[in-house]
Amino acid sequence: MEILKTAAAGTLESSDCMVTVEPGQGICLDLSSSVMNQYGRQIKATVLETLERLGVENASVTVVDKGALDCTLKARVECAVYRSCDASASNIPWGGAVR
């Protein structure tokens, strides 16, 4: 999936995260989290796995995490990616059904 424009999903509320994707070369991940010391590696792995599953190869991704669960991280990354390619208005099978 190709990132066409800047798009974001999420909030900065507790137990949520804000994910912003932009066109880029390769995958560049900028991660900040209130629980970085405890869960930083898991957050990074979740974001990168979701991007790989969606077929994103070139993107600059910024994640500001406020203690979101993995399922929330995945949902925010999916939504931001779909918004960036104007696919969010289509009939998308959300929740990992896209392969």
N, C-alpha and C positions, 0 to 999 in steps of 0.2 A: 504494500500500500504506500502510495506516495503522499508526503505531507506537502500540501499546496499553499497553505497560509497559516498564520499564527492562530491558535485556538486554545481555549482553556476550559477546565471543568473542575468543579469543587468549590470549597469555601475554606476559610481560615479558622473555622470554628473548632472547638475541641473535638477530638475523635474523627476528624476529617482531614483532607489534604487538598491542596490546590495544585493541579497539574497543568502546565503550559507546554505546548509543542510548537516548534517552529521549523521551517525548512533548514536543513543543514547538510554537512558532509559527514557520513558515518553517523554513529550514535554518540552524542555528547550528553551526558547526564549530570545535571547540577542538582544535588540533593541537600536539603537542610531539614532537620527533624528535631523535635523536642525530646525524642527518645533515640537519638543517633547512637549513643554508646551501647545501648541494649540491643537495638534492632536494625541498625544501619545496614548491615550485610543482607539481612532478609528483605528489607525494603528495596534495596538496589536489585537483588535477584528477582523479586516479584515484578518490578517495573520492566526490567530487561526481558524477562520471560514473556510478559504480555506484549511488548513491542515485537518480539520475534514471532509469536503466535499470529499477530496481525500482519506480519510480512513487512514491517517498517525497517528499512535499512539505512535511511538518511534522515536524521532529525536531531534537533537540539531540544532536549527535554529538561524542564525545570520542575522539581517537586518540592513543595513546602509542606511538610507533614506535621500534623498536630496530634499524632497518636492514632492514625487510622488503621483499621484492620486490613489484612491482605485483600479481602473481598472488596473493600472500599477502594483500595489502591488500584486494583484491576479495573473496577468500574470507571474510575476517574480517568485512567489512561485510555481505556477503550473509547469513552465519550469524547475526550479531547482529540484523539486521532480521527474519529469519524467526523467530528465538526471541522477539522482541518481540511478534509477532502470533500466537504459538503455532502457526505453520505448519511448524516444523522437523520435526515428527513425521509430516507428510504426505509423500506421494510427490512430492517436488520434484525437477525436473530441474536439478541443480546445474551450475554452471559457465557461466552466461550464456545458457542455453537458454530461460529465462523472459523473455518479452517483454510 
